[in-house]
Amino acid sequence: MQKIVILDCGSQVTQLIGRRLREIGVYCEIQPFGRTPDVSDPDILGIIISGSPCSVREERAPQVDLEAFMGKVPVLGICYGAQYIAHRLGGSVERSLSREYGRSKLSVRVASPLLDGVSSPTQVWMSHGDSIMTLPEGAEVIASTEDVVNAAYQIEGARVYAVQFHPEVYHTKEGARMLANFALGICGCKGDWTPQSFIETAVAELREKIGSDRVILGLSGGVDSTVAAMLLHRAVGDRLQCIFVDNGLLRKDEFSSVMASYADMGLNVSGVDASADFLSALSGLDDPELKRKAIGRVFVETFEKAARDVKDARWLAQGTIYPDVIESAGVEGVASKIKSHHNVGGLPEKMHLKVVEPLRMLFKDEVRRVGRALGVKEELIGRHPFPGPSLAIRILGEVTPEKLSVLREADDIFMRSLRAYDCSGMGFHSASDPSLPAHNLYEAIWQAGVVLLPVRSVGVMGDERTYENPVALRAVVSTDGMTADWFPLPHDFMAAVSNEIINKVRGVNRVVYDISSKPPATIEWE
């Protein structure tokens, strides 16, 4: 399969490069900067070197073996990548007199295949503290901003192109065109990567990897685990055993409703009640990372026990997707770790099952498109993402049965109200398929939930003073979970939900709405 290899030097937006390429039908793989691509592979048609939080002048700066591929396949350097190429080839990179961050106007100076069809000037997004002061021999400037002369350059004979801005972010208005020029024009990719082609490739790879072994997979009722199950089922058939674990941290009545939703899908599904084990492991823990690690540990232990009843089980399948991976671990100590995820954190060193993650390099919207291509019913495809640690990370502080009961009731009111509120004609689009209008608020929202806060506030009910907990409502829109904006819930809806929660949920006397975007916040509070 034709592909572009992206060498990740630690930028938090490296995954957006991959997203933009896949949006134009170009398959790509994101690899750590220290892993040198073997360009003798005829499928590798180009290399992209990403940005980084480091300076090329630092001792710990990521090092890329340029000699291994430069001159053999086209290369695109982005931000740090552009500076690294210039620095390694004899140019000079110095600290900028003033750090350039934000929107800038880029003017094209020399015709270049990278900028073919790009307006001049055009808006780009800068984010760097260093600047390329002099270019290496053989390089020429192709575009500049008011403050950065060498904003983009090329070494045409070597098919090297470099930009000091970020074409992958939405703020660069014509960044998608630039990446398409590189991938489709300069590299010659066909742009024929589709959900169906992913399915065909993934099924073949899973069959080769798993062989005649059996696989167990933890179903959650969410999009990721469901699509992973259907993909594996196509690859190995009845040798897949799905297990839905009641971890004691699920939403109200979720265990029974999820089991019912899988009844007609042809999957082998069994339920396991491990709620006591999870709640015991969480007892006394209030640090969010410790809670995630404890849940991850019990999750694996539970599946190790379940595997003993599945003859020849050698694999544990998980619905890990790329945002889980990028937030859970940085690149060799360069990218910052944001939080551990249920699927990728807490795994013990001596695990009795090997892990297979068929969706590991997909974004959420891609998972949904693959699911539709697999024939997964829309009621499952359109479900909101739900965190692996479940309600444990929507209770700030220690998790107790009493707090879980309060949160479940408040959450149930919020979810039912979102589904019941008719927003037809209000201009909202479906979060799971933006080409369709949303008929209710649940469809219009990417992810929603309630957070129980670890403080109490004074209230008045009737003639009595109350001293109870506030809850925060959270509802966001997103494309892939890497960035998100808060959703403008209608005022009459918020008033009704607040009134119902306070009146019906004993232990809550105040409701607030979280209007933070990601970044700087995250979607979940923990």
PEFEN-V826119 format. One record per residue. RES is the residue in three letters. SS is DSSP state (alpha for helix, beta for strand, coil for the rest). PHI is phi in whole degrees, 0 to 359 (999 if undefined). PSI is psi in whole degrees, -180 to 180 (none if undefined). Layout:
RES;SS;PHI;PSI
RES;SS;PHI;PSI
This chain:
MET;coil;999;131
GLN;coil;300;141
LYS;beta;204;156
ILE;beta;254;134
VAL;beta;261;126
ILE;beta;256;119
LEU;beta;271;114
ASP;beta;274;113
CYS;coil;263;12
GLY;coil;112;1
SER;coil;294;142
GLN;coil;288;-11
VAL;coil;249;15
THR;alpha;304;-41
GLN;alpha;299;-24
LEU;alpha;290;-29
ILE;alpha;300;-47
GLY;alpha;299;-41
ARG;alpha;300;-47
ARG;alpha;297;-40
LEU;alpha;294;-43
ARG;alpha;291;-29
GLU;alpha;296;-25
ILE;coil;258;15
GLY;coil;82;21
VAL;coil;254;121
TYR;coil;285;141
CYS;beta;216;158
GLU;beta;232;133
ILE;beta;262;122
GLN;beta;233;152
PRO;beta;300;149
PHE;coil;300;-27
GLY;coil;279;-5
ARG;coil;262;107
THR;coil;282;120
PRO;coil;295;141
ASP;coil;272;95
VAL;coil;284;2
SER;coil;287;-15
ASP;coil;291;116
PRO;coil;294;-15
ASP;coil;283;-21
ILE;beta;277;111
LEU;beta;257;-8
GLY;beta;187;161
ILE;beta;234;136
ILE;beta;240;131
ILE;beta;255;122
SER;coil;279;-179
GLY;coil;284;-180
SER;coil;198;152
PRO;coil;284;-7
CYS;coil;271;164
SER;coil;259;144
VAL;coil;297;-17
ARG;coil;274;-7
GLU;coil;276;150
GLU;coil;294;-33
ARG;coil;271;7
ALA;coil;299;142
PRO;coil;302;136
GLN;coil;248;130
VAL;coil;243;137
ASP;coil;278;82
LEU;alpha;298;-36
GLU;alpha;298;-23
ALA;alpha;288;-23
PHE;coil;222;-17
MET;beta;294;132
GLY;coil;89;-10
LYS;coil;256;-37
VAL;beta;223;158
PRO;beta;298;147
VAL;beta;231;137
LEU;beta;236;122
GLY;beta;259;132
ILE;beta;242;122
CYS;coil;55;-105
TYR;alpha;305;-40
GLY;alpha;301;-41
ALA;alpha;294;-42
GLN;alpha;291;-38
TYR;alpha;296;-45
ILE;alpha;299;-46
ALA;alpha;299;-44
HIS;alpha;297;-46
ARG;alpha;290;-28
LEU;coil;266;8
GLY;coil;108;0
GLY;coil;281;-178
SER;beta;237;138
VAL;beta;236;126
GLU;beta;230;163
ARG;beta;296;132
SER;beta;292;146
LEU;beta;298;-37
SER;beta;221;130
ARG;beta;297;127
GLU;beta;264;117
TYR;beta;219;128
GLY;beta;113;-162
ARG;beta;287;138
SER;beta;220;159
LYS;beta;261;121
LEU;beta;259;130
SER;beta;247;129
VAL;beta;284;131
ARG;coil;251;-32
VAL;coil;223;139
ALA;coil;300;134
SER;coil;211;142
PRO;alpha;299;-25
LEU;alpha;292;-32
LEU;alpha;252;18
ASP;coil;299;124
GLY;coil;81;3
VAL;coil;275;136
SER;coil;293;157
SER;coil;221;113
PRO;coil;279;164
THR;beta;220;151
GLN;beta;280;132
VAL;beta;231;167
TRP;beta;246;119
MET;beta;259;147
SER;beta;201;79
HIS;beta;205;149
GLY;beta;258;-16
ASP;beta;255;162
SER;beta;221;150
ILE;beta;280;114
MET;beta;274;-42
THR;beta;227;143
LEU;coil;273;155
PRO;coil;289;165
GLU;coil;299;136
GLY;coil;91;-8
ALA;coil;266;149
GLU;beta;226;146
VAL;beta;289;134
ILE;beta;245;-15
ALA;beta;199;150
SER;beta;221;159
THR;coil;248;179
GLU;coil;299;-35
ASP;coil;257;-17
VAL;coil;235;110
VAL;coil;292;-49
ASN;coil;267;55
ALA;coil;290;-28
ALA;beta;209;141
TYR;beta;214;168
GLN;beta;217;151
ILE;beta;241;89
GLU;alpha;299;-42
GLY;alpha;297;-31
ALA;alpha;265;0
ARG;coil;55;47
VAL;beta;249;132
TYR;beta;228;146
ALA;beta;209;143
VAL;beta;224;142
GLN;coil;268;2
PHE;beta;252;-179
HIS;coil;249;99
PRO;coil;289;-16
GLU;coil;281;-20
VAL;coil;272;154
TYR;coil;296;-26
HIS;coil;294;-22
THR;coil;276;103
LYS;coil;301;-37
GLU;coil;245;27
GLY;alpha;296;-37
ALA;alpha;297;-38
ARG;alpha;295;-41
MET;alpha;297;-44
LEU;alpha;293;-36
ALA;alpha;293;-39
ASN;alpha;301;-41
PHE;alpha;290;-51
ALA;alpha;287;-48
LEU;alpha;275;-39
GLY;alpha;274;-62
ILE;alpha;290;-45
CYS;coil;275;-23
GLY;coil;81;23
CYS;coil;294;147
LYS;coil;280;-25
GLY;coil;73;36
ASP;coil;248;20
TRP;coil;279;123
THR;coil;227;167
PRO;alpha;306;-39
GLN;alpha;293;-40
SER;alpha;292;-35
PHE;alpha;298;-45
ILE;alpha;300;-47
GLU;alpha;299;-45
THR;alpha;293;-46
ALA;alpha;297;-42
VAL;alpha;297;-44
ALA;alpha;297;-43
GLU;alpha;293;-39
LEU;alpha;295;-42
ARG;alpha;298;-41
GLU;alpha;291;-40
LYS;alpha;288;-43
ILE;alpha;275;-30
GLY;coil;63;-130
SER;coil;261;9
ASP;coil;290;166
ARG;beta;259;155
VAL;beta;233;139
ILE;beta;246;144
LEU;beta;224;138
GLY;beta;271;111
LEU;beta;275;145
SER;coil;236;-10
GLY;coil;92;-10
GLY;coil;277;172
VAL;alpha;298;-46
ASP;alpha;296;-51
SER;alpha;292;-33
THR;alpha;293;-47
VAL;alpha;293;-40
ALA;alpha;300;-41
ALA;alpha;296;-45
MET;alpha;293;-35
LEU;alpha;293;-45
LEU;alpha;293;-37
HIS;alpha;298;-39
ARG;alpha;295;-32
ALA;alpha;279;-43
VAL;alpha;238;-3
GLY;alpha;63;-133
ASP;alpha;289;-4
ARG;alpha;282;2
LEU;beta;262;124
GLN;beta;247;116
CYS;beta;266;139
ILE;beta;230;126
PHE;beta;255;117
VAL;beta;264;126
ASP;beta;274;102
ASN;coil;271;6
GLY;coil;76;5
LEU;coil;238;14
LEU;coil;277;169
ARG;coil;291;171
LYS;coil;300;126
ASP;coil;61;18
GLU;alpha;289;-35
PHE;alpha;301;-50
SER;alpha;291;-38
SER;alpha;290;-36
VAL;alpha;291;-44
MET;alpha;301;-39
ALA;alpha;293;-35
SER;alpha;291;-22
TYR;coil;264;1
ALA;coil;299;-31
ASP;coil;247;24
MET;coil;257;1
GLY;coil;79;10
LEU;coil;266;148
ASN;beta;278;109
VAL;beta;233;132
SER;beta;229;152
GLY;beta;256;145
VAL;beta;229;126
ASP;beta;267;103
ALA;coil;241;23
SER;alpha;301;-39
ALA;alpha;296;-38
ASP;alpha;294;-43
PHE;alpha;293;-46
LEU;alpha;294;-35
SER;alpha;294;-42
ALA;alpha;294;-28
LEU;alpha;272;-11
SER;coil;302;127
GLY;coil;84;-4
LEU;coil;266;131
ASP;coil;235;-12
ASP;coil;282;128
PRO;alpha;300;-37
GLU;alpha;292;-39
LEU;alpha;294;-37
LYS;alpha;296;-45
ARG;alpha;298;-44
LYS;alpha;296;-41
ALA;alpha;296;-43
ILE;alpha;295;-43
GLY;alpha;300;-40
ARG;alpha;295;-48
VAL;alpha;292;-35
PHE;alpha;304;-48
VAL;alpha;292;-42
GLU;alpha;300;-40
THR;alpha;297;-42
PHE;alpha;284;-28
GLU;alpha;296;-40
LYS;alpha;294;-44
ALA;alpha;296;-33
ALA;alpha;295;-27
ARG;coil;295;-22
ASP;coil;266;-2
VAL;coil;247;105
LYS;coil;300;135
ASP;coil;66;17
ALA;beta;290;123
ARG;beta;237;-12
TRP;beta;232;140
LEU;beta;251;114
ALA;beta;268;141
GLN;coil;225;151
GLY;coil;269;34
THR;coil;302;133
ILE;coil;240;172
TYR;alpha;299;-42
PRO;alpha;303;-33
ASP;alpha;300;-43
VAL;alpha;291;-47
ILE;alpha;292;-30
GLU;alpha;277;-20
SER;alpha;273;-25
ALA;coil;208;139
GLY;coil;278;-177
VAL;coil;265;102
GLU;coil;46;46
GLY;coil;81;5
VAL;coil;264;-55
ALA;coil;283;145
SER;coil;282;138
LYS;coil;281;132
ILE;coil;265;-53
LYS;coil;198;155
SER;coil;281;145
HIS;coil;248;152
HIS;coil;308;-41
ASN;coil;282;-24
VAL;coil;238;4
GLY;coil;237;157
GLY;coil;80;12
LEU;coil;283;130
PRO;coil;289;155
GLU;coil;295;-39
LYS;coil;259;76
MET;coil;267;137
HIS;coil;274;-7
LEU;coil;238;143
LYS;beta;276;149
VAL;beta;260;135
VAL;beta;234;131
GLU;coil;231;86
PRO;coil;292;-16
LEU;coil;250;14
ARG;coil;303;-31
MET;coil;255;16
LEU;coil;256;150
PHE;coil;268;164
LYS;alpha;302;-44
ASP;alpha;294;-33
GLU;alpha;291;-38
VAL;alpha;299;-42
ARG;alpha;296;-41
ARG;alpha;294;-40
VAL;alpha;296;-41
GLY;alpha;299;-43
ARG;alpha;296;-40
ALA;alpha;294;-26
LEU;alpha;275;-8
GLY;coil;87;18
VAL;coil;292;136
LYS;coil;294;148
GLU;alpha;297;-31
GLU;alpha;297;-27
LEU;alpha;273;-38
ILE;alpha;298;-36
GLY;coil;274;3
ARG;coil;293;144
HIS;coil;295;148
PRO;coil;302;145
PHE;coil;225;131
PRO;coil;297;143
GLY;coil;306;-43
PRO;coil;287;2
SER;alpha;59;-143
LEU;alpha;288;-8
ALA;alpha;299;-32
ILE;alpha;262;9
ARG;coil;252;5
ILE;beta;249;107
LEU;coil;285;122
GLY;coil;101;-160
GLU;coil;294;141
VAL;coil;267;127
THR;coil;228;158
PRO;alpha;303;-36
GLU;alpha;294;-44
LYS;alpha;294;-39
LEU;alpha;298;-40
SER;alpha;297;-44
VAL;alpha;298;-48
LEU;alpha;296;-41
ARG;alpha;301;-44
GLU;alpha;293;-44
ALA;alpha;295;-42
ASP;alpha;296;-40
ASP;alpha;297;-42
ILE;alpha;298;-44
PHE;alpha;297;-48
MET;alpha;295;-45
ARG;alpha;298;-38
SER;alpha;292;-39
LEU;alpha;298;-42
ARG;alpha;289;-29
ALA;alpha;274;-18
TYR;coil;278;115
ASP;beta;281;114
CYS;coil;247;20
SER;coil;302;134
GLY;coil;85;-1
MET;coil;269;-2
GLY;coil;89;7
PHE;coil;277;145
HIS;beta;252;157
SER;coil;295;132
ALA;coil;290;-29
SER;coil;273;-19
ASP;coil;210;89
PRO;coil;300;-13
SER;coil;283;-10
LEU;coil;248;148
PRO;beta;286;154
ALA;coil;268;134
HIS;coil;266;-24
ASN;beta;220;169
LEU;alpha;295;-32
TYR;alpha;300;-43
GLU;alpha;294;-33
ALA;alpha;282;-18
ILE;coil;258;140
TRP;coil;287;-48
GLN;beta;206;138
ALA;beta;217;155
GLY;beta;183;177
VAL;beta;240;140
VAL;beta;244;129
LEU;beta;269;121
LEU;beta;270;147
PRO;beta;272;36
VAL;beta;228;166
ARG;beta;234;152
SER;beta;225;157
VAL;beta;279;138
GLY;beta;217;175
VAL;beta;229;124
MET;beta;234;117
GLY;coil;67;-126
ASP;coil;254;12
GLU;beta;252;147
ARG;beta;278;137
THR;beta;242;155
TYR;beta;220;86
GLU;beta;228;-177
ASN;beta;273;147
PRO;beta;271;155
VAL;beta;238;151
ALA;beta;248;129
LEU;beta;275;141
ARG;beta;227;128
ALA;beta;213;125
VAL;beta;227;159
VAL;beta;245;144
SER;coil;200;170
THR;coil;254;-41
ASP;coil;224;2
GLY;coil;86;-10
MET;coil;280;-32
THR;coil;228;155
ALA;beta;202;149
ASP;beta;241;147
TRP;beta;291;147
PHE;coil;268;136
PRO;coil;281;80
LEU;coil;299;136
PRO;coil;301;144
HIS;alpha;298;-39
ASP;alpha;294;-32
PHE;alpha;294;-49
MET;alpha;298;-39
ALA;alpha;297;-43
ALA;alpha;293;-44
VAL;alpha;295;-44
SER;alpha;300;-44
ASN;alpha;296;-42
GLU;alpha;291;-41
ILE;alpha;297;-47
ILE;alpha;294;-37
ASN;alpha;284;-31
LYS;alpha;253;-20
VAL;coil;255;105
ARG;coil;292;127
GLY;coil;113;-7
VAL;beta;236;128
ASN;beta;230;10
ARG;beta;205;138
VAL;beta;234;130
VAL;beta;236;163
TYR;beta;240;128
ASP;coil;277;115
ILE;coil;249;37
SER;coil;266;142
SER;coil;260;165
LYS;beta;244;123
PRO;coil;289;169
PRO;coil;274;-20
ALA;coil;278;175
THR;coil;252;167
ILE;coil;295;-50
GLU;coil;275;153
TRP;coil;282;-25
GLU;coil;238;none
